[in-house]
């Protein structure tokens, strides 16, 4: 699958990135090579995959909500605190 400059341009626009034509062309080539690499992995015979050991199970922990740590040093470094949340200036805008 070839990733063309048009697709790179569209994704860059969605990600709010400004890329030059040279950067779009370079990324197009790099992304095409990455996709081709993954497509080549599809050619690995199934019987070789069956020999791979299973990954060990990940230990799970309970998902329990914890209160935010109340640390005066953290609050002293925050630009502003309101209702227990950090208030920061907007850094991303959609022009």
C-alpha positions in Angstrom: 0.0 0.0 0.0 1.4 3.4 -1.0 0.9 6.3 1.3 0.7 9.4 -0.9 1.3 13.0 -0.1 -2.4 13.7 -0.2 -3.1 11.3 2.7 -0.1 12.7 4.6 -1.5 16.2 4.1 -4.9 15.2 5.3 -3.6 13.5 8.4 -1.3 16.5 9.1 -4.3 18.8 8.8 -6.3 16.7 11.3 -3.4 16.7 13.7 -3.0 20.4 13.3 0.5 20.1 11.9 2.0 22.3 9.3 4.3 20.4 6.9 6.2 21.6 4.0 6.0 19.9 0.6 9.4 18.3 1.2 8.3 17.0 4.7 5.1 15.6 3.2 7.1 13.8 0.5 9.6 12.4 3.0 6.9 11.2 5.4 5.0 9.7 2.5 8.1 7.5 1.6 8.8 6.6 5.3 5.2 5.6 6.0 5.0 3.6 2.8 8.1 1.6 3.8 6.6 1.0 7.3 3.3 -0.3 5.8 5.1 -2.5 3.3 7.1 -4.0 6.2 3.9 -5.0 8.0 2.5 -6.3 4.8 5.6 -8.5 4.4 4.9 -10.0 7.8 1.7 -11.4 6.5 3.8 -13.8 4.4 5.1 -15.5 7.5 3.8 -19.1 7.5 1.2 -19.9 10.2 3.1 -23.0 11.3 6.0 -20.8 12.4 3.7 -18.6 14.5 2.4 -21.6 16.4 5.9 -22.3 17.7 6.1 -18.9 19.4 5.6 -19.1 23.1 2.6 -17.4 24.6 3.3 -14.2 26.5 2.9 -14.4 30.2 -0.3 -13.1 31.6 -0.1 -9.5 32.9 -1.0 -9.2 36.6 -4.2 -7.2 37.0 -5.0 -4.8 39.7 -8.3 -3.6 40.9 -9.5 -0.4 39.2 -10.2 1.8 42.2 -10.6 5.6 42.1 -8.1 7.4 44.3 -8.3 11.0 45.4 -5.9 13.5 43.9 -2.9 14.0 46.1 -3.1 17.3 48.0 0.4 18.7 48.0 0.9 22.4 48.5 4.1 22.3 46.4 2.2 21.0 43.4 -0.5 23.7 43.8 2.2 26.3 44.2 3.6 25.4 40.8 0.2 25.4 39.0 -0.7 28.5 37.0 -4.2 28.5 38.7 -6.3 26.0 40.6 -10.1 25.9 40.4 -12.4 23.3 42.0 -9.4 21.0 42.6 -8.3 21.1 38.9 -5.3 22.7 37.2 -6.3 25.7 35.0 -3.9 26.2 32.2 -3.9 28.4 29.1 -5.3 26.9 25.9 -2.4 25.6 23.7 -4.3 24.2 20.7 -6.7 26.2 18.7 -8.5 25.5 15.5 -8.0 28.4 13.1 
